[in-house]
Amino acid sequence: MAIFRARDVSQLSDVELVEQVDKLKMELIQYRGKVSAGGAPENPGQIREIRRTIARMKTEQNRRTLA
């Protein structure tokens, strides 16, 4: 999974943004499922970073619709 920074997100097309958000949401569900089943994630900060990346992408989507 690649973490996108704001600069990277702004360079993606609208279709790519939607696809990446969907992928990241599925990955987040998998991580949360692993944690709720009692397992420990390899990287505990990964859930936080995925949430923040999704927020960056949604912010960019919103910025494009308002522009």
All heavy atoms as a GROMACS GRO file, in nm:
protein
  535
    1MET      N    1   0.084  -0.117   0.000
    1MET     CA    2   0.000   0.000   0.000
    1MET      C    3   0.089   0.123   0.000
    1MET      O    4   0.184   0.133   0.076
    1MET     CB    5  -0.088  -0.001   0.125
    1MET     CG    6  -0.202   0.094   0.116
    1MET     SD    7  -0.204   0.245   0.213
    1MET     CE    8  -0.069   0.244   0.318
    2ALA      N    9   0.056   0.212  -0.089
    2ALA     CA   10   0.133   0.336  -0.098
    2ALA      C   11   0.062   0.447  -0.022
    2ALA      O   12  -0.058   0.462  -0.033
    2ALA     CB   13   0.151   0.376  -0.244
    3ILE      N   14   0.138   0.520   0.055
    3ILE     CA   15   0.085   0.636   0.124
    3ILE      C   16   0.102   0.755   0.031
    3ILE      O   17   0.211   0.781  -0.019
    3ILE     CB   18   0.160   0.659   0.257
    3ILE    CG1   19   0.142   0.539   0.350
    3ILE    CG2   20   0.113   0.787   0.323
    3ILE    CD1   21   0.000   0.510   0.388
    4PHE      N   22  -0.006   0.825   0.006
    4PHE     CA   23  -0.004   0.940  -0.082
    4PHE      C   24   0.003   1.067   0.000
    4PHE      O   25  -0.073   1.085   0.093
    4PHE     CB   26  -0.130   0.943  -0.169
    4PHE     CG   27  -0.137   0.831  -0.269
    4PHE    CD1   28  -0.202   0.714  -0.240
    4PHE    CD2   29  -0.079   0.845  -0.394
    4PHE    CE1   30  -0.209   0.611  -0.330
    4PHE    CE2   31  -0.086   0.744  -0.486
    4PHE     CZ   32  -0.151   0.626  -0.455
    5ARG      N   33   0.091   1.154  -0.038
    5ARG     CA   34   0.099   1.286   0.022
    5ARG      C   35   0.014   1.381  -0.062
    5ARG      O   36  -0.029   1.349  -0.172
    5ARG     CB   37   0.243   1.335   0.029
    5ARG     CG   38   0.332   1.246   0.114
    5ARG     CD   39   0.288   1.252   0.257
    5ARG     NE   40   0.357   1.150   0.336
    5ARG     CZ   41   0.309   1.096   0.444
    5ARG    NH1   42   0.193   1.131   0.491
    5ARG    NH2   43   0.376   1.004   0.509
    6ALA      N   44  -0.009   1.501  -0.012
    6ALA     CA   45  -0.098   1.596  -0.079
    6ALA      C   46  -0.050   1.625  -0.222
    6ALA      O   47  -0.132   1.635  -0.314
    6ALA     CB   48  -0.106   1.725   0.002
    7ARG      N   49   0.078   1.636  -0.241
    7ARG     CA   50   0.132   1.662  -0.374
    7ARG      C   51   0.100   1.547  -0.469
    7ARG      O   52   0.063   1.568  -0.584
    7ARG     CB   53   0.283   1.681  -0.365
    7ARG     CG   54   0.348   1.718  -0.496
    7ARG     CD   55   0.499   1.738  -0.484
    7ARG     NE   56   0.539   1.798  -0.358
    7ARG     CZ   57   0.634   1.748  -0.277
    7ARG    NH1   58   0.699   1.638  -0.311
    7ARG    NH2   59   0.668   1.807  -0.166
    8ASP      N   60   0.113   1.423  -0.419
    8ASP     CA   61   0.084   1.306  -0.501
    8ASP      C   62  -0.065   1.296  -0.534
    8ASP      O   63  -0.102   1.261  -0.645
    8ASP     CB   64   0.127   1.178  -0.428
    8ASP     CG   65   0.275   1.179  -0.392
    8ASP    OD1   66   0.353   1.241  -0.467
    8ASP    OD2   67   0.310   1.118  -0.290
    9VAL      N   68  -0.148   1.328  -0.437
    9VAL     CA   69  -0.292   1.319  -0.455
    9VAL      C   70  -0.339   1.419  -0.559
    9VAL      O   71  -0.425   1.389  -0.642
    9VAL     CB   72  -0.366   1.341  -0.321
    9VAL    CG1   73  -0.514   1.352  -0.341
    9VAL    CG2   74  -0.335   1.227  -0.226
   10SER      N   75  -0.283   1.537  -0.560
   10SER     CA   76  -0.326   1.640  -0.654
   10SER      C   77  -0.291   1.604  -0.798
   10SER      O   78  -0.352   1.655  -0.891
   10SER     CB   79  -0.265   1.775  -0.618
   10SER     OG   80  -0.126   1.771  -0.633
   11GLN      N   81  -0.198   1.513  -0.818
   11GLN     CA   82  -0.157   1.474  -0.952
   11GLN      C   83  -0.241   1.358  -1.007
   11GLN      O   84  -0.230   1.327  -1.125
   11GLN     CB   85  -0.009   1.436  -0.953
   11GLN     CG   86   0.081   1.552  -0.922
   11GLN     CD   87   0.226   1.512  -0.909
   11GLN    OE1   88   0.258   1.394  -0.907
   11GLN    NE2   89   0.313   1.610  -0.897
   12LEU      N   90  -0.324   1.296  -0.925
   12LEU     CA   91  -0.408   1.186  -0.970
   12LEU      C   92  -0.530   1.238  -1.045
   12LEU      O   93  -0.579   1.347  -1.015
   12LEU     CB   94  -0.454   1.101  -0.851
   12LEU     CG   95  -0.348   1.027  -0.772
   12LEU    CD1   96  -0.410   0.960  -0.651
   12LEU    CD2   97  -0.278   0.924  -0.858
   13SER      N   98  -0.578   1.158  -1.139
   13SER     CA   99  -0.701   1.196  -1.209
   13SER      C  100  -0.821   1.164  -1.120
   13SER      O  101  -0.808   1.097  -1.017
   13SER     CB  102  -0.712   1.120  -1.341
   13SER     OG  103  -0.738   0.984  -1.316
   14ASP      N  104  -0.938   1.211  -1.161
   14ASP     CA  105  -1.060   1.188  -1.082
   14ASP      C  106  -1.089   1.038  -1.068
   14ASP      O  107  -1.126   0.991  -0.961
   14ASP     CB  108  -1.180   1.258  -1.147
   14ASP     CG  109  -1.167   1.409  -1.142
   14ASP    OD1  110  -1.091   1.459  -1.057
   14ASP    OD2  111  -1.233   1.476  -1.222
   15VAL      N  112  -1.072   0.964  -1.176
   15VAL     CA  113  -1.099   0.820  -1.174
   15VAL      C  114  -1.000   0.748  -1.083
   15VAL      O  115  -1.037   0.660  -1.004
   15VAL     CB  116  -1.093   0.762  -1.317
   15VAL    CG1  117  -1.106   0.612  -1.317
   15VAL    CG2  118  -1.199   0.826  -1.405
   16GLU      N  119  -0.874   0.788  -1.090
   16GLU     CA  120  -0.771   0.727  -1.006
   16GLU      C  121  -0.798   0.755  -0.858
   16GLU      O  122  -0.776   0.668  -0.774
   16GLU     CB  123  -0.632   0.778  -1.043
   16GLU     CG  124  -0.582   0.727  -1.176
   16GLU     CD  125  -0.451   0.792  -1.216
   16GLU    OE1  126  -0.428   0.910  -1.181
   16GLU    OE2  127  -0.372   0.725  -1.284
   17LEU      N  128  -0.846   0.874  -0.827
   17LEU     CA  129  -0.878   0.909  -0.688
   17LEU      C  130  -0.985   0.816  -0.634
   17LEU      O  131  -0.972   0.762  -0.523
   17LEU     CB  132  -0.927   1.054  -0.678
   17LEU     CG  133  -0.823   1.161  -0.658
   17LEU    CD1  134  -0.887   1.298  -0.660
   17LEU    CD2  135  -0.747   1.141  -0.531
   18VAL      N  136  -1.091   0.795  -0.711
   18VAL     CA  137  -1.200   0.708  -0.667
   18VAL      C  138  -1.150   0.566  -0.646
   18VAL      O  139  -1.181   0.501  -0.545
   18VAL     CB  140  -1.316   0.712  -0.769
   18VAL    CG1  141  -1.421   0.607  -0.734
   18VAL    CG2  142  -1.377   0.850  -0.775
   19GLU      N  143  -1.069   0.517  -0.740
   19GLU     CA  144  -1.015   0.381  -0.729
   19GLU      C  145  -0.927   0.365  -0.605
   19GLU      O  146  -0.935   0.266  -0.533
   19GLU     CB  147  -0.936   0.345  -0.854
   19GLU     CG  148  -1.021   0.326  -0.977
   19GLU     CD  149  -0.938   0.306  -1.102
   19GLU    OE1  150  -0.812   0.310  -1.095
   19GLU    OE2  151  -0.999   0.288  -1.209
   20GLN      N  152  -0.840   0.463  -0.582
   20GLN     CA  153  -0.749   0.456  -0.469
   20GLN      C  154  -0.824   0.463  -0.336
   20GLN      O  155  -0.789   0.393  -0.240
   20GLN     CB  156  -0.644   0.567  -0.476
   20GLN     CG  157  -0.542   0.548  -0.585
   20GLN     CD  158  -0.459   0.423  -0.567
   20GLN    OE1  159  -0.427   0.384  -0.455
   20GLN    NE2  160  -0.426   0.358  -0.676
   21VAL      N  161  -0.928   0.548  -0.329
   21VAL     CA  162  -1.007   0.556  -0.206
   21VAL      C  163  -1.074   0.422  -0.178
   21VAL      O  164  -1.073   0.375  -0.063
   21VAL     CB  165  -1.111   0.670  -0.214
   21VAL    CG1  166  -1.211   0.661  -0.101
   21VAL    CG2  167  -1.042   0.805  -0.212
   22ASP      N  168  -1.127   0.359  -0.281
   22ASP     CA  169  -1.191   0.228  -0.263
   22ASP      C  170  -1.091   0.123  -0.214
   22ASP      O  171  -1.119   0.045  -0.123
   22ASP     CB  172  -1.256   0.181  -0.392
   22ASP     CG  173  -1.379   0.262  -0.429
   22ASP    OD1  174  -1.435   0.329  -0.338
   22ASP    OD2  175  -1.420   0.260  -0.546
   23LYS      N  176  -0.971   0.123  -0.274
   23LYS     CA  177  -0.867   0.028  -0.232
   23LYS      C  178  -0.828   0.050  -0.086
   23LYS      O  179  -0.814  -0.044  -0.009
   23LYS     CB  180  -0.743   0.043  -0.320
   23LYS     CG  181  -0.751  -0.020  -0.454
   23LYS     CD  182  -0.618  -0.004  -0.525
   23LYS     CE  183  -0.625  -0.048  -0.668
   23LYS     NZ  184  -0.496  -0.029  -0.737
   24LEU      N  185  -0.810   0.177  -0.050
   24LEU     CA  186  -0.768   0.208   0.086
   24LEU      C  187  -0.877   0.174   0.188
   24LEU      O  188  -0.848   0.127   0.298
   24LEU     CB  189  -0.729   0.356   0.098
   24LEU     CG  190  -0.596   0.392   0.032
   24LEU    CD1  191  -0.579   0.542   0.028
   24LEU    CD2  192  -0.480   0.327   0.105
   25LYS      N  193  -1.003   0.195   0.151
   25LYS     CA  194  -1.112   0.159   0.242
   25LYS      C  195  -1.115   0.008   0.266
   25LYS      O  196  -1.136  -0.036   0.379
   25LYS     CB  197  -1.247   0.205   0.185
   25LYS     CG  198  -1.271   0.353   0.203
   25LYS     CD  199  -1.410   0.390   0.154
   25LYS     CE  200  -1.438   0.537   0.175
   25LYS     NZ  201  -1.573   0.573   0.131
   26MET      N  202  -1.093  -0.071   0.161
   26MET     CA  203  -1.090  -0.216   0.177
   26MET      C  204  -0.972  -0.258   0.266
   26MET      O  205  -0.985  -0.346   0.351
   26MET     CB  206  -1.080  -0.285   0.041
   26MET     CG  207  -1.208  -0.277  -0.039
   26MET     SD  208  -1.352  -0.344   0.050
   26MET     CE  209  -1.303  -0.513   0.069
   27GLU      N  210  -0.859  -0.195   0.246
   27GLU     CA  211  -0.742  -0.225   0.328
   27GLU      C  212  -0.766  -0.190   0.474
   27GLU      O  213  -0.728  -0.263   0.565
   27GLU     CB  214  -0.620  -0.150   0.274
   27GLU     CG  215  -0.492  -0.196   0.335
   27GLU     CD  216  -0.371  -0.140   0.262
   27GLU    OE1  217  -0.384  -0.100   0.145
   27GLU    OE2  218  -0.264  -0.137   0.324
   28LEU      N  219  -0.833  -0.077   0.497
   28LEU     CA  220  -0.866  -0.035   0.633
   28LEU      C  221  -0.959  -0.136   0.700
   28LEU      O  222  -0.942  -0.170   0.817
   28LEU     CB  223  -0.929   0.103   0.630
   28LEU     CG  224  -0.961   0.169   0.764
   28LEU    CD1  225  -0.834   0.185   0.847
   28LEU    CD2  226  -1.026   0.304   0.741
   29ILE      N  227  -1.055  -0.186   0.624
   29ILE     CA  228  -1.147  -0.288   0.677
   29ILE      C  229  -1.070  -0.413   0.717
   29ILE      O  230  -1.094  -0.473   0.821
   29ILE     CB  231  -1.257  -0.319   0.574
   29ILE    CG1  232  -1.353  -0.202   0.562
   29ILE    CG2  233  -1.332  -0.446   0.612
   29ILE    CD1  234  -1.450  -0.212   0.446
   30GLN      N  235  -0.973  -0.453   0.634
   30GLN     CA  236  -0.893  -0.572   0.664
   30GLN      C  237  -0.811  -0.552   0.791
   30GLN      O  238  -0.804  -0.641   0.877
   30GLN     CB  239  -0.801  -0.604   0.547
   30GLN     CG  240  -0.875  -0.655   0.426
   30GLN     CD  241  -0.786  -0.673   0.307
   30GLN    OE1  242  -0.669  -0.631   0.307
   30GLN    NE2  243  -0.838  -0.734   0.202
   31TYR      N  244  -0.747  -0.436   0.805
   31TYR     CA  245  -0.667  -0.409   0.924
   31TYR      C  246  -0.754  -0.408   1.050
   31TYR      O  247  -0.718  -0.466   1.152
   31TYR     CB  248  -0.596  -0.274   0.914
   31TYR     CG  249  -0.460  -0.282   0.848
   31TYR    CD1  250  -0.439  -0.227   0.722
   31TYR    CD2  251  -0.352  -0.341   0.912
   31TYR    CE1  252  -0.315  -0.233   0.662
   31TYR    CE2  253  -0.228  -0.347   0.852
   31TYR     CZ  254  -0.210  -0.294   0.727
   31TYR     OH  255  -0.087  -0.300   0.668
   32ARG      N  256  -0.869  -0.341   1.041
   32ARG     CA  257  -0.958  -0.335   1.157
   32ARG      C  258  -1.012  -0.472   1.192
   32ARG      O  259  -1.030  -0.505   1.309
   32ARG     CB  260  -1.072  -0.238   1.130
   32ARG     CG  261  -1.029  -0.095   1.137
   32ARG     CD  262  -1.144  -0.002   1.119
   32ARG     NE  263  -1.104   0.137   1.142
   32ARG     CZ  264  -1.173   0.241   1.102
   32ARG    NH1  265  -1.288   0.224   1.039
   32ARG    NH2  266  -1.130   0.363   1.126
   33GLY      N  267  -1.040  -0.554   1.091
   33GLY     CA  268  -1.086  -0.691   1.116
   33GLY      C  269  -0.981  -0.773   1.187
   33GLY      O  270  -1.012  -0.850   1.278
   34LYS      N  271  -0.857  -0.756   1.147
   34LYS     CA  272  -0.747  -0.828   1.210
   34LYS      C  273  -0.733  -0.788   1.357
   34LYS      O  274  -0.715  -0.872   1.444
   34LYS     CB  275  -0.616  -0.800   1.135
   34LYS     CG  276  -0.501  -0.886   1.180
   34LYS     CD  277  -0.372  -0.849   1.108
   34LYS     CE  278  -0.380  -0.877   0.960
   34LYS     NZ  279  -0.251  -0.852   0.892
   35VAL      N  280  -0.746  -0.659   1.384
   35VAL     CA  281  -0.733  -0.610   1.521
   35VAL      C  282  -0.851  -0.656   1.606
   35VAL      O  283  -0.835  -0.699   1.720
   35VAL     CB  284  -0.721  -0.456   1.522
   35VAL    CG1  285  -0.731  -0.401   1.664
   35VAL    CG2  286  -0.590  -0.413   1.459
   36SER      N  287  -0.972  -0.651   1.551
   36SER     CA  288  -1.089  -0.689   1.629
   36SER      C  289  -1.093  -0.840   1.655
   36SER      O  290  -1.156  -0.885   1.751
   36SER     CB  291  -1.218  -0.646   1.560
   36SER     OG  292  -1.236  -0.718   1.440
   37ALA      N  293  -1.025  -0.918   1.571
   37ALA     CA  294  -1.019  -1.061   1.592
   37ALA      C  295  -0.916  -1.098   1.698
   37ALA      O  296  -0.900  -1.216   1.732
   37ALA     CB  297  -0.986  -1.132   1.461
   38GLY      N  298  -0.846  -0.999   1.749
   38GLY     CA  299  -0.750  -1.025   1.856
   38GLY      C  300  -0.606  -1.026   1.810
   38GLY      O  301  -0.516  -1.041   1.890
   39GLY      N  302  -0.583  -1.010   1.682
   39GLY     CA  303  -0.446  -1.010   1.632
   39GLY      C  304  -0.384  -0.871   1.644
   39GLY      O  305  -0.454  -0.772   1.654
   40ALA      N  306  -0.255  -0.870   1.646
   40ALA     CA  307  -0.184  -0.742   1.653
   40ALA      C  308  -0.132  -0.709   1.513
   40ALA      O  309  -0.071  -0.794   1.448
   40ALA     CB  310  -0.068  -0.751   1.749
   41PRO      N  311  -0.158  -0.590   1.464
   41PRO     CA  312  -0.107  -0.553   1.332
   41PRO      C  313   0.045  -0.541   1.334
   41PRO      O  314   0.104  -0.511   1.437
   41PRO     CB  315  -0.174  -0.419   1.304
   41PRO     CG  316  -0.208  -0.365   1.438
   41PRO     CD  317  -0.234  -0.482   1.526
   42GLU      N  318   0.106  -0.565   1.218
   42GLU     CA  319   0.252  -0.554   1.210
   42GLU      C  320   0.297  -0.412   1.238
   42GLU      O  321   0.397  -0.389   1.303
   42GLU     CB  322   0.302  -0.594   1.070
   42GLU     CG  323   0.265  -0.733   1.026
   42GLU     CD  324   0.132  -0.738   0.953
   42GLU    OE1  325   0.097  -0.642   0.881
   42GLU    OE2  326   0.063  -0.838   0.971
   43ASN      N  327   0.221  -0.317   1.189
   43ASN     CA  328   0.255  -0.177   1.206
   43ASN      C  329   0.133  -0.106   1.267
   43ASN      O  330   0.038  -0.075   1.196
   43ASN     CB  331   0.292  -0.115   1.071
   43ASN     CG  332   0.338   0.027   1.083
   43ASN    OD1  333   0.339   0.084   1.192
   43ASN    ND2  334   0.375   0.086   0.971
   44PRO      N  335   0.134  -0.079   1.395
   44PRO     CA  336   0.017  -0.019   1.460
   44PRO      C  337  -0.022   0.118   1.405
   44PRO      O  338  -0.138   0.156   1.407
   44PRO     CB  339   0.058  -0.007   1.606
   44PRO     CG  340   0.175  -0.096   1.623
   44PRO     CD  341   0.240  -0.108   1.489
   45GLY      N  342   0.072   0.192   1.352
   45GLY     CA  343   0.042   0.324   1.298
   45GLY      C  344  -0.018   0.320   1.159
   45GLY      O  345  -0.058   0.422   1.105
   46GLN      N  346  -0.026   0.201   1.101
   46GLN     CA  347  -0.075   0.188   0.964
   46GLN      C  348  -0.222   0.228   0.952
   46GLN      O  349  -0.259   0.293   0.854
   46GLN     CB  350  -0.057   0.043   0.917
   46GLN     CG  351  -0.078   0.025   0.770
   46GLN     CD  352   0.033   0.087   0.688
   46GLN    OE1  353   0.144   0.107   0.735
   46GLN    NE2  354   0.003   0.117   0.564
   47ILE      N  355  -0.304   0.194   1.050
   47ILE     CA  356  -0.446   0.228   1.046
   47ILE      C  357  -0.462   0.380   1.043
   47ILE      O  358  -0.538   0.434   0.963
   47ILE     CB  359  -0.522   0.167   1.165
   47ILE    CG1  360  -0.526   0.015   1.150
   47ILE    CG2  361  -0.662   0.223   1.176
   47ILE    CD1  362  -0.586  -0.058   1.267
   48ARG      N  363  -0.388   0.448   1.126
   48ARG     CA  364  -0.394   0.594   1.132
   48ARG      C  365  -0.352   0.656   0.999
   48ARG      O  366  -0.413   0.749   0.949
   48ARG     CB  367  -0.306   0.643   1.245
   48ARG     CG  368  -0.303   0.792   1.260
   48ARG     CD  369  -0.213   0.830   1.373
   48ARG     NE  370  -0.213   0.974   1.394
   48ARG     CZ  371  -0.128   1.038   1.470
   48ARG    NH1  372  -0.036   0.971   1.536
   48ARG    NH2  373  -0.134   1.167   1.482
   49GLU      N  374  -0.245   0.602   0.941
   49GLU     CA  375  -0.194   0.656   0.816
   49GLU      C  376  -0.291   0.632   0.701
   49GLU      O  377  -0.309   0.719   0.615
   49GLU     CB  378  -0.057   0.594   0.784
   49GLU     CG  379   0.019   0.669   0.679
   49GLU     CD  380   0.047   0.814   0.716
   49GLU    OE1  381   0.081   0.844   0.831
   49GLU    OE2  382   0.033   0.900   0.627
   50ILE      N  383  -0.358   0.519   0.698
   50ILE     CA  384  -0.457   0.491   0.595
   50ILE      C  385  -0.574   0.588   0.609
   50ILE      O  386  -0.622   0.643   0.509
   50ILE     CB  387  -0.506   0.345   0.603
   50ILE    CG1  388  -0.394   0.249   0.563
   50ILE    CG2  389  -0.627   0.323   0.512
   50ILE    CD1  390  -0.425   0.104   0.587
   51ARG      N  391  -0.620   0.610   0.732
   51ARG     CA  392  -0.730   0.704   0.754
   51ARG      C  393  -0.694   0.844   0.705
   51ARG      O  394  -0.775   0.913   0.643
   51ARG     CB  395  -0.766   0.708   0.902
   51ARG     CG  396  -0.843   0.587   0.949
   51ARG     CD  397  -0.875   0.589   1.097
   51ARG     NE  398  -0.917   0.719   1.145
   51ARG     CZ  399  -0.865   0.780   1.251
   51ARG    NH1  400  -0.769   0.723   1.321
   51ARG    NH2  401  -0.910   0.897   1.291
   52ARG      N  402  -0.573   0.886   0.734
   52ARG     CA  403  -0.530   1.019   0.692
   52ARG      C  404  -0.516   1.030   0.540
   52ARG      O  405  -0.548   1.134   0.482
   52ARG     CB  406  -0.398   1.055   0.759
   52ARG     CG  407  -0.416   1.085   0.905
   52ARG     CD  408  -0.287   1.122   0.969
   52ARG     NE  409  -0.312   1.164   1.106
   52ARG     CZ  410  -0.231   1.240   1.176
   52ARG    NH1  411  -0.119   1.283   1.123
   52ARG    NH2  412  -0.261   1.273   1.299
   53THR      N  413  -0.470   0.924   0.477
   53THR     CA  414  -0.458   0.924   0.331
   53THR      C  415  -0.596   0.931   0.266
   53THR      O  416  -0.615   1.005   0.169
   53THR     CB  417  -0.382   0.800   0.283
   53THR    OG1  418  -0.253   0.796   0.345
   53THR    CG2  419  -0.366   0.801   0.133
   54ILE      N  420  -0.692   0.858   0.320
   54ILE     CA  421  -0.829   0.864   0.269
   54ILE      C  422  -0.882   1.007   0.284
   54ILE      O  423  -0.946   1.061   0.192
   54ILE     CB  424  -0.920   0.763   0.341
   54ILE    CG1  425  -0.881   0.620   0.301
   54ILE    CG2  426  -1.068   0.788   0.308
   54ILE    CD1  427  -0.950   0.512   0.382
   55ALA      N  428  -0.855   1.069   0.397
   55ALA     CA  429  -0.900   1.206   0.419
   55ALA      C  430  -0.837   1.303   0.319
   55ALA      O  431  -0.904   1.392   0.267
   55ALA     CB  432  -0.868   1.249   0.562
   56ARG      N  433  -0.708   1.284   0.288
   56ARG     CA  434  -0.643   1.369   0.189
   56ARG      C  435  -0.711   1.356   0.053
   56ARG      O  436  -0.733   1.455  -0.016
   56ARG     CB  437  -0.496   1.329   0.173
   56ARG     CG  438  -0.405   1.380   0.278
   56ARG     CD  439  -0.260   1.349   0.244
   56ARG     NE  440  -0.182   1.355   0.365
   56ARG     CZ  441  -0.141   1.249   0.433
   56ARG    NH1  442  -0.166   1.128   0.390
   56ARG    NH2  443  -0.072   1.263   0.544
   57MET      N  444  -0.743   1.233   0.017
   57MET     CA  445  -0.805   1.210  -0.113
   57MET      C  446  -0.945   1.266  -0.119
   57MET      O  447  -0.985   1.326  -0.219
   57MET     CB  448  -0.804   1.061  -0.144
   57MET     CG  449  -0.667   1.008  -0.170
   57MET     SD  450  -0.669   0.836  -0.215
   57MET     CE  451  -0.499   0.813  -0.260
   58LYS      N  452  -1.021   1.250  -0.012
   58LYS     CA  453  -1.156   1.305  -0.010
   58LYS      C  454  -1.153   1.458  -0.011
   58LYS      O  455  -1.238   1.522  -0.073
   58LYS     CB  456  -1.233   1.254   0.110
   58LYS     CG  457  -1.273   1.109   0.096
   58LYS     CD  458  -1.362   1.068   0.210
   58LYS     CE  459  -1.423   0.935   0.179
   58LYS     NZ  460  -1.556   0.948   0.124
   59THR      N  461  -1.055   1.517   0.053
   59THR     CA  462  -1.039   1.662   0.052
   59THR      C  463  -1.011   1.711  -0.090
   59THR      O  464  -1.067   1.810  -0.136
   59THR     CB  465  -0.926   1.706   0.147
   59THR    OG1  466  -0.959   1.663   0.278
   59THR    CG2  467  -0.906   1.856   0.143
   60GLU      N  468  -0.925   1.639  -0.160
   60GLU     CA  469  -0.894   1.676  -0.298
   60GLU      C  470  -1.017   1.660  -0.388
   60GLU      O  471  -1.042   1.745  -0.473
   60GLU     CB  472  -0.778   1.589  -0.350
   60GLU     CG  473  -0.738   1.618  -0.493
   60GLU     CD  474  -0.680   1.756  -0.514
   60GLU    OE1  475  -0.634   1.819  -0.417
   60GLU    OE2  476  -0.683   1.804  -0.630
   61GLN      N  477  -1.093   1.554  -0.369
   61GLN     CA  478  -1.216   1.536  -0.446
   61GLN      C  479  -1.312   1.652  -0.422
   61GLN      O  480  -1.370   1.707  -0.517
   61GLN     CB  481  -1.285   1.405  -0.409
   61GLN     CG  482  -1.217   1.282  -0.463
   61GLN     CD  483  -1.283   1.155  -0.414
   61GLN    OE1  484  -1.345   1.152  -0.308
   61GLN    NE2  485  -1.268   1.049  -0.491
   62ASN      N  486  -1.328   1.692  -0.297
   62ASN     CA  487  -1.417   1.801  -0.263
   62ASN      C  488  -1.366   1.933  -0.322
   62ASN      O  489  -1.444   2.014  -0.373
   62ASN     CB  490  -1.430   1.812  -0.111
   62ASN     CG  491  -1.539   1.906  -0.071
   62ASN    OD1  492  -1.637   1.921  -0.142
   62ASN    ND2  493  -1.522   1.970   0.043
   63ARG      N  494  -1.236   1.955  -0.317
   63ARG     CA  495  -1.178   2.077  -0.372
   63ARG      C  496  -1.204   2.085  -0.523
   63ARG      O  497  -1.236   2.192  -0.574
   63ARG     CB  498  -1.027   2.080  -0.346
   63ARG     CG  499  -0.961   2.211  -0.385
   63ARG     CD  500  -0.810   2.204  -0.376
   63ARG     NE  501  -0.752   2.109  -0.470
   63ARG     CZ  502  -0.737   2.135  -0.601
   63ARG    NH1  503  -0.776   2.248  -0.652
   63ARG    NH2  504  -0.682   2.045  -0.680
   64ARG      N  505  -1.194   1.973  -0.592
   64ARG     CA  506  -1.217   1.972  -0.737
   64ARG      C  507  -1.364   1.997  -0.772
   64ARG      O  508  -1.392   2.060  -0.873
   64ARG     CB  509  -1.173   1.840  -0.796
   64ARG     CG  510  -1.023   1.823  -0.795
   64ARG     CD  511  -0.982   1.693  -0.854
   64ARG     NE  512  -0.839   1.672  -0.842
   64ARG     CZ  513  -0.773   1.570  -0.893
   64ARG    NH1  514  -0.838   1.478  -0.962
   64ARG    NH2  515  -0.644   1.558  -0.876
   65THR      N  516  -1.455   1.948  -0.691
   65THR     CA  517  -1.596   1.969  -0.723
   65THR      C  518  -1.638   2.114  -0.697
   65THR      O  519  -1.726   2.164  -0.764
   65THR     CB  520  -1.688   1.876  -0.641
   65THR    OG1  521  -1.666   1.897  -0.502
   65THR    CG2  522  -1.664   1.731  -0.675
   66LEU      N  523  -1.573   2.179  -0.602
   66LEU     CA  524  -1.607   2.317  -0.572
   66LEU      C  525  -1.540   2.416  -0.666
   66LEU      O  526  -1.584   2.529  -0.679
   66LEU     CB  527  -1.569   2.351  -0.427
   66LEU     CG  528  -1.646   2.276  -0.320
   66LEU    CD1  529  -1.591   2.311  -0.183
   66LEU    CD2  530  -1.794   2.304  -0.329
   67ALA      N  531  -1.432   2.373  -0.730
   67ALA     CA  532  -1.358   2.465  -0.818
   67ALA      C  533  -1.424   2.484  -0.951
   67ALA      O  534  -1.506   2.423  -1.000
   67ALA     CB  535  -1.217   2.411  -0.840
   0.00000   0.00000   0.00000
